[in-house]
Amino acid sequence: MTRLRSLRTGVVASTVLVGSLAWTAPIRHLHVALRASEPAANDTLATPPRAIRLEFTQAIEVPLSRVTLTGRDSIELSLSPARAADSTDRAIVADVASAMQAGSYRVRWTVTSRDSHTIRGEYAFTVLRAAADTSLAATRAIDADSSAASTTGEQTAGDSAEFDAQSPAYVLVRWLTYAGMLGVIGALLFRVAVLRTAQRRHSMDDPATAMAFRTALSGARVGGIVAAVVLLIAAVLRLAAQLRTVVGEMTFDPAMTRALLTDTEWGWGWIAQVVAALTALGIAARRDDLTSNVSIAPVEIVGGLAAVALAVSAALSGHPAAATPAWLAVGLDAGHVLAAGGWIGTLAYVALAGVPATSCMQPDCRPPVVRDLITSFSNVAVVCVAAIVLTGLAAAWIQMQSVPALWTTPYGRVLLIKLGLFALVGAVGAYNWRVTTPRVLATGGISRLRAAIAFELGFAVLLLGATAVLVATPPPAEAMGVPASAVAP
């Protein structure tokens, strides 16, 4: 009872900690910042500028960029659509298509970084002398076509704090996405690496044993369907949330939606997620008999490719897409997600499908089957945990480049929380593997084994929560080293 009470206390404390991170992380640092502008903030110009040029601290998704220019009486001047100023995609230019009078002007901008985080800003400058043509009315008819084609934004920097990539609602959507991914990956590995390996050690001539494995397979099938459906629902919610952060309000913008999905890495990742989820759904819904085919079937190869696509889609929607080199960061993150699915996802199916399926067997026949299921899973888990550690360390170094950043930056502190939860999950898993499982199998009471695994999964759920917060927290390379003058007032 003391051990159970301690575990419950740990789960509650970890939940409160992860929840507080989800609510406090959004208010501190930006993922991308304005480095320089022409005209500059608070500048005084003798003559009107012909264009607005904005340079940022990292590459941005140019098709999603919006720049507006307003003058006196909040009259909005016509600008051309923002375009890339050079090949780095760190600077954009919007030509001024309307004549400008003397007076004060305000530039408002909205940009989205390669790792899918949208920020807004504004600054002011002053023009001392009007352009040759000071009649705005005379230019409106000429500029009607370009004004209609231009994408303008009306949101201010203050509005961006209401909903962005770090908002709790978006964190929850990402948590659902990761849970669905791990469920899909776990269903595949549970079938191929756990059930198939365990069933080779038993005769399928025994009706009860055959029924147990068929029931476990059916449970994995149902779990795979649920995970794929959750993933599709999360994809719809994630698209809506991302459009909300880019547009600045909850409205459907066909042009912006098309640009987001077809012209950005985030969009490519989203499409890959949807296609992979639909593929996984079709595979999970397919009925077959595990005991009739002990080799890997072509459909399972397709499922493996879908799992890889899911892992890559997660990387394209986060920090790895903006890292250098991007191909290495994306590969490491994809491997990290696959390994997490192989460990946590597969463990969920062992607890919810594998062990319960043996309840149809005689009490003296049940422990050997449970033991072989656990042993088969343990072999998978050891490999996956090693992969998680290696890919996680390499990815953390790419993002932080410094050990002190672990405790001096918000990203590092959230990462420490994630590492602590990872250690808890690993410790509980190791205890279950080396102590709980042998003791239960020797003395009976398999329900206690399921309870022990449930505690392990409870910490794993919190670990996913910390991950959902971490991917929205700026790495030190983004949150540090930005000159104070780069951020416009």
DAZI-V499234 format. One record per helix or strand of 3 or more residues. SS is the DSSP state (H for helix, E for strand). FROM is the first residue (numbers start at 1). TO is the last residue. If there is no record, write none. Layout:
<<SS & FROM & TO> <SS & FROM & TO>>
This chain:
<<H & 2 & 27> <E & 34 & 38> <E & 51 & 56> <H & 62 & 64> <E & 66 & 70> <H & 72 & 74> <E & 91 & 96> <E & 103 & 113> <E & 118 & 127> <H & 136 & 140> <H & 144 & 149> <H & 157 & 161> <H & 168 & 199> <H & 207 & 247> <H & 254 & 262> <H & 265 & 285> <H & 290 & 292> <H & 298 & 316> <H & 319 & 322> <H & 326 & 360> <H & 363 & 400> <H & 405 & 408> <H & 410 & 443> <H & 446 & 470> <H & 476 & 479> <H & 484 & 486>>
